[in-house]
Amino acid sequence: MESLSGRTAVVTGAGSGMGRAFAERFAAAGMNVVLADVELPKLDEAVAAITATGAAAIGVPTDVTDGAAVDALRDAAIERFGNVHVLCNNAGVGGSGPSGGAFVNEPEWRWVLEVNLFGVIHGHRAFLPHMTGHGEGGHVVNTASMAGHFPGHSAYSASKWAVVAITEGLYHDQRLRAANVGVSCLCPGWVNTAIMDSARNRPEWAAPKLGVEPNEIEVMVEAYVRDQIRSGMDPANVADLVHDAIVSNTFWVFTDRDMVASLEPRYRAILDGTNPPEREFGI
Ligand SMILES: NC(=O)c1ccc[n+]([C@@H]2O[C@H](COP(=O)([O-])OP(=O)(O)OC[C@H]3O[C@@H](n4cnc5c(N)ncnc54)[C@H](O)[C@@H]3O)[C@@H](O)[C@H]2O)c1
């Protein structure tokens, strides 16, 4: 999509962090913006900030784990602005460290997969027939993560590997169908957002089991990740990369080239048939 002005974008998880930055960047490019989030005060705040600039924006309270709610999001966007051209499946939650996620807490696995993976699946299912059908062209951006490239024994890692896989699959699918819809897979490294406080949106059914304290490794990993995220990239810079990827129809959007380079030993080991190398990054 070479020109975004006058077109319409839908962004999930737009109340905070990267999603809000995408919505602001799209508004600055002259787009109509539909912001969706489950955290309503933040959603209202983000919509007010964008409309105060004179841009056209609405907020639609949406839980992306609920397929009917994502259908309603599409319908609300079409009702207000007509055809949707850009969809950012960005809503996501962190979850806890490796051991807690893997061995202890099944509800948390389900919650993280519901938001991070099913949120994207619902986005594809609800929006793609419309976006490919209206014929005006479009672009889907899925927010995966570098965690979708590094092996990790956690719900977060599993969800992001799956998002990378289905996003690349969607890319091929769209090409096979000669559809006029581009696809990008955003794989951020560390970005300075509220992702480490994802539990603010955790439903009651996924609450941690009473009496299960985080172990030493979980405490260490959490402190390390918090520190990296605090000193991570500004979401506005990620939004510039996403904007440029849509305009140039670029599939991979990475924010940290050193992390990408560190994938090489893993792929080499696969080609050579040797055991996995030591990991460098603690995602
Ligand atoms: N921050 C990082 O370092 C980083 C790195 C790689 C990938 N990511 C991914 O980036 C995306 C955006 O996260 P962020 O870092 O901006 O964090 P954030 O917490 O600031 O924003 C995430 C947004 O998603 C919303 N959300 C959570 N559950 C939802 C649900 N069920 N339905 C609708 N909205 C929901 C939250 O309310 C919040 O507004 C996520 O998919 C995350 O996994 C983040």
The ligand as a Gaussian input file, in Angstrom:
#p B3LYP/6-31G(d) Opt

LIG

0 1
 N        7.483000      -4.845000      24.873000
 C        8.273000      -5.725000      24.330000
 O        9.488000      -5.760000      24.613000
 C        7.729000      -6.702000      23.316000
 C        8.658000      -7.478000      22.587000
 C        8.168000      -8.365000      21.643000
 C        6.811000      -8.457000      21.392000
 N        5.938000      -7.707000      22.113000
 C        4.508000      -7.818000      21.788000
 O        4.011000      -6.539000      21.472000
 C        2.580000      -6.525000      21.586000
 C        2.142000      -5.255000      22.281000
 O        2.539000      -5.292000      23.645000
 P        3.257000      -4.074000      24.367000
 O        4.672000      -4.475000      24.556000
 O        2.928000      -2.811000      23.698000
 O        2.576000      -4.183000      25.832000
 P        1.418000      -3.315000      26.531000
 O        1.031000      -4.091000      27.744000
 O        1.880000      -1.924000      26.719000
 O        0.255000      -3.341000      25.460000
 C       -0.515000      -4.507000      25.217000
 C       -1.971000      -4.109000      25.031000
 O       -2.756000      -5.288000      24.773000
 C       -3.970000      -5.152000      25.511000
 N       -4.604000      -6.451000      25.751000
 C       -4.245000      -7.421000      26.641000
 N       -5.115000      -8.437000      26.609000
 C       -6.054000      -8.117000      25.673000
 C       -7.216000      -8.763000      25.198000
 N       -7.599000      -9.958000      25.668000
 N       -7.935000      -8.146000      24.235000
 C       -7.578000      -6.935000      23.758000
 N       -6.484000      -6.263000      24.194000
 C       -5.730000      -6.856000      25.139000
 C       -3.562000      -4.464000      26.798000
 O       -4.656000      -3.888000      27.488000
 C       -2.561000      -3.443000      26.281000
 O       -3.188000      -2.238000      25.945000
 C        2.233000      -7.819000      22.318000
 O        1.736000      -8.769000      21.385000
 C        3.562000      -8.283000      22.889000
 O        3.619000      -9.667000      23.087000
 C        6.364000      -6.854000      23.070000

